[in-house]
Amino acid sequence: MADLAAFLDRLIERHNARVSFIPFRVAWRDDDRRIARCVYEQMARRDRATLVTRSPRVEGFLQNLPNYHLVVGMRLHSVILASATGIPAIGLDYSPKVGAFFRDLGLPELALPMEMGLAERLEEQSERLIANYAATSEHIVRVITAQQGATRAALERMFSLVD
């Protein structure tokens, strides 16, 4: 966790960033707040970080997304919602579904395995995303729009078969 805290401190220093730890899961044995607090407490720049204590409603999260320029998500839902609004995201690849989502986006390098060297890979990918923000955002919007169109067409075909 210390290396993640150091990465966030460097991100804050380099880009005058603010960091928000937003829990998506707050179940008894699976509580994102525990990990967030652990990383937060090891940060030197806690003055630029916020610990959110409640899991947001989807609407509230989507409403606040325009305030963010990058999402690093420990949960698949956070990176899906960010991508749906064109916000570049990096996913911590805790499950095959995270890697699959980023492959579908055409950005498999943004699904980072949770293993040694994670902080260095986060730093590398976040700097790349920040440097290429507009192009990455446009790419994500194009892919998401195409996927939405394909999904609509498939649903219409399916419902036409039922009628």
N, C-alpha and C positions, 0 to 999 in steps of 0.2 A: 504493500500500500504506500510505502514511503516513496517509491519511484513514481507512482501515479500523482501523488501530492506534489512532487518536484516538477513533474511535467506541467501540472496546472499552474504552479507558481511561475514557470517560464512563460507559459502562454499569457498569463496576466501581465508580466513584465514586458514582453515583446509587443503585445497588441493592445495594452490598456484594457484588457478584457475583464468581464465580470463572469463569474461561474455560479451556476445554480445547480444544486443537487435536488433532483425531483424524483421522488419515489413512485414507481409504477406498481410495486407490489409491497404490501404491508401486512402480510400474513404472519402468524405466530412464528413459524419456523423458516420463513422465507421473506425477510423484511429488508428491502433495499436501504432503509434508513441506517441500519447497522453498518453497512459497508460505506455509505456516504459519510457518516460521522467519523469513521476510522480514517478515511482519506482526509476529510476536512481538518481533523485535529492535528494532522501531520503537516498541514500547509503552513508556510510562512506568511502567505498573503490572505489570511482569512478575512481581512477587511474588505476584500473584493469577492467574497464568496457568500452564498446564502444556502442554508439548509432548509428545504421545504419539508414540513412535517406530515402533510397529508397527501395522499395520492390524488392527483388532479382528475377532474372529470374530463372527458375527451374534449368537450366544448371549451372548457377553460384552458386546457393545454394548447388547443388550436388557436385560441384567441391571443395567447401570449407568444406563440411561435415567431411572429414577425419581429419580435424584440431580439431574437437569437440569430447568430450568423453561422453557427456550427452546433450540431448536436452530437455528443458522444453518448451512445445508448447502450445500457446494459440489458435492456429489454427490447425485444423486437418491435413492440408497439410504438415505442418512442421514435425509432428510426423510420418506421412506416409513415407515421404522422408527419414527421419532419419532411420526408421525401415527397409526400403528397402536397406539401406547400412549397416545394422547391428549395427547402433549406438543406444544404449538404449535411450528411451525417456519416459518422463512423460507428460501426456496430461491433461490440465485443462479442465475438463468435463463441458463445457458450453452448450453442445447439446448431445442428445442421440447417435449421430453418433460417438462421441469420445469414449464413453463407449463401444459401439458395436465393434469398431476397436480393442480396447485392449482386449475385451473378445475373439475375433477371434484370437488374438495373444496368448491367454492363459495366459494373464497377466492383469486381470481386476483390480488389485490393483494399477495399474499405471495410471488409469483414476481418477483424483482427483476432487471431486465436489468443486465448487467455493463457499465455505461457511466458516464460522468461523473455525479457526484451520487449514486453508490451509497451512500456512507456516510450521507448525509443521509436517504435513503429507508430505509436499515436502521434508523437511529435512530428515525424516525417510526413505522415498523411495529413495531419491538421495544417501544417505549413503549406503543403501542396494545395489543399482545398482553399485555404485563405488566399493564396497567390492566384488561383484560377477560379475564384468564386463565381463570377458571372457565367463562364462557360460551363462549369459543373452544374450550376443551378439550372441553366437552360437545357442541358442534357437530361437532367432528372425530370424536368417538366415534360419534355418531349416523350421520354420513355413511359412515364406514368400516364400521360394522355393517350398514348398508343395502347397501353395495357387496358385502360378504361374502355376504349373503343372496342377492343377485341372481346372484353368481358361482356359488354352490352350486346354485341353481335351474337356471341355464344348463348346468352340468356334468351335473346329473341328467337333464335333457332330452336332452343329447347322448348320454350313456351308455345311456339307454333306447332310443335310435334304433339303437345298435350291437347291443344284445341281440337 
